[in-house]
Amino acid sequence: MKSHLQTISLGLAGLLAGCASVPPLALHSAGTMPQGGTIELVGNGNVDDAWQTAVLAGLTSHGFVRSDHGRYLVQLTASDLPGKTGLLAPDDSGEAKAEWLVAPSRSRAIGARVVTLVMSDAATGREVYRIVAQQPQRIGKPDATDRLSRAFLTELDGTASSRPAGEGG
């Protein structure tokens, strides 16, 4: 009887430790960031001012300068995806294939905070660089936005390795 109780206690301790751990971030980047130039911030992607300022400072450190008519268009977005929802991006080649930037979760209780930066050539509209960062979060629980922002800015700075969406890191 005592050994069963110890086994159950160890199992519960492991389960609770797993519940307390922070879900892994997923980072995905595509394309190559240009070597500086002028940028124009476009759209309002539900991004808070502090995060936008930090991202623009990161771009400035890479030699980019804001302009009303930049060579590159920069779009920043932030969104909260409900559980069982993903983010699918079309392929630029025009073929009927697409890729999951954020794979759907299997749980309705776990959504995701997703932040993206898309840099496009203003003359052609063609996407040249993209970063997508995803932080799973339990619906109704405090999020890890600071952790997500730090990981995103590290990826922007080029010091993090690129991982496909859905892989931990």
C-alpha positions in Angstrom: 0.0 0.0 0.0 2.8 2.4 0.9 4.6 1.8 -2.4 1.4 2.6 -4.3 1.0 5.8 -2.4 4.6 6.8 -3.1 4.2 6.0 -6.8 1.0 8.1 -7.0 2.7 10.9 -5.1 5.7 10.9 -7.5 3.3 10.8 -10.5 1.4 13.8 -9.1 4.6 15.7 -8.4 5.7 15.1 -11.9 2.4 16.2 -13.3 2.2 19.3 -11.2 5.8 20.2 -12.2 4.8 19.8 -15.8 1.8 22.1 -15.3 3.9 24.8 -13.7 6.5 24.9 -16.4 6.4 27.6 -19.0 5.3 26.4 -22.4 8.0 26.6 -25.0 8.4 29.5 -27.4 8.5 28.8 -31.2 10.4 31.1 -33.5 10.4 31.0 -37.3 12.2 33.3 -39.7 12.1 33.3 -43.5 14.1 35.2 -46.1 17.1 37.3 -45.5 17.0 40.7 -43.8 18.3 43.4 -46.2 21.5 45.3 -45.2 19.8 48.5 -44.1 17.9 51.0 -46.0 14.8 53.1 -45.5 11.7 51.6 -43.9 8.0 52.7 -43.8 5.9 51.3 -41.0 2.5 50.3 -42.4 -0.8 49.2 -40.8 -1.9 49.0 -37.2 -1.4 45.4 -36.1 -2.6 45.6 -32.5 1.0 46.2 -31.4 1.7 48.0 -28.1 3.9 51.1 -28.3 6.7 49.7 -26.1 7.1 46.6 -28.3 6.9 48.6 -31.5 9.6 51.0 -30.2 11.8 48.1 -29.2 11.5 46.5 -32.7 12.1 49.8 -34.5 15.3 50.3 -32.3 16.4 46.8 -33.3 15.9 47.6 -37.0 17.8 50.9 -36.5 20.7 49.0 -35.1 20.7 47.0 -38.4 21.1 50.3 -40.4 17.4 51.0 -41.2 16.0 54.5 -41.1 12.3 55.4 -40.9 10.9 57.3 -43.9 7.5 58.2 -45.2 8.4 56.5 -48.5 10.7 53.7 -47.5 12.3 51.2 -49.8 10.9 48.5 -47.5 7.4 48.3 -45.9 7.4 46.9 -42.4 4.3 45.5 -40.8 4.2 44.5 -37.2 1.3 42.4 -35.8 0.4 40.9 -32.4 -2.6 38.7 -31.9 -4.0 36.1 -29.5 -5.2 32.9 -31.2 -7.9 30.9 -29.5 -7.3 27.2 -28.8 -7.5 24.8 -31.8 -6.6 27.7 -34.2 -3.5 28.1 -36.3 -1.9 30.6 -38.7 -1.5 29.5 -42.3 0.6 31.5 -44.8 0.3 31.2 -48.6 3.4 30.4 -50.7 4.7 33.4 -52.6 5.4 31.2 -55.7 1.7 31.3 -56.6 1.3 27.5 -56.3 -1.5 26.1 -54.2 0.8 25.2 -51.3 1.0 26.9 -47.9 2.9 26.5 -44.6 1.8 26.6 -41.0 3.4 29.5 -39.3 1.6 28.5 -36.1 0.2 25.0 -36.0 -3.2 24.6 -34.4 -3.1 23.4 -30.8 -5.0 20.3 -29.9 -6.6 21.9 -26.9 -9.3 24.5 -26.7 -7.8 25.6 -23.4 -4.4 26.5 -24.8 -4.2 29.5 -27.2 -1.2 31.4 -28.4 0.2 34.9 -28.3 1.7 35.5 -31.8 3.9 38.4 -32.9 5.1 38.9 -36.4 7.3 41.2 -38.4 7.0 41.2 -42.2 9.4 43.2 -44.4 8.4 43.7 -48.0 10.0 45.4 -51.0 7.9 48.6 -51.5 8.4 48.6 -55.3 7.3 45.0 -55.9 5.3 44.1 -52.8 7.3 40.9 -52.5 8.1 39.7 -49.0 11.8 39.7 -48.3 12.0 38.8 -44.6 9.6 37.5 -41.9 9.8 36.6 -38.2 7.0 34.8 -36.4 7.2 34.2 -32.7 4.6 32.1 -30.8 4.1 31.7 -27.1 1.4 29.1 -26.1 -0.7 30.3 -23.2 -3.5 28.9 -21.2 -6.8 30.8 -21.8 -7.6 33.1 -18.9 -4.1 32.7 -17.3 -1.4 35.4 -17.2 0.7 35.4 -20.4 4.5 35.6 -21.0 4.5 38.6 -23.3 7.9 39.9 -21.9 9.5 36.5 -22.6 8.0 36.4 -26.0 9.2 40.0 -26.8 12.7 39.2 -25.6 12.9 36.1 -27.8 11.5 38.0 -30.8 14.0 40.8 -30.4 16.9 38.3 -30.0 15.8 36.6 -33.3 15.6 40.0 -35.0 19.1 40.7 -33.7 20.3 37.5 -35.4 21.6 35.8 -32.3 19.0 33.1 -32.1 18.8 30.1 -34.3 15.8 29.7 -36.6 13.3 27.0 -35.7 10.2 25.9 -37.5 7.0 26.9 -35.8 5.8 24.4 -33.2 9.3 23.3 -32.1 10.3 24.3 -28.6 13.2 26.5 -27.7 
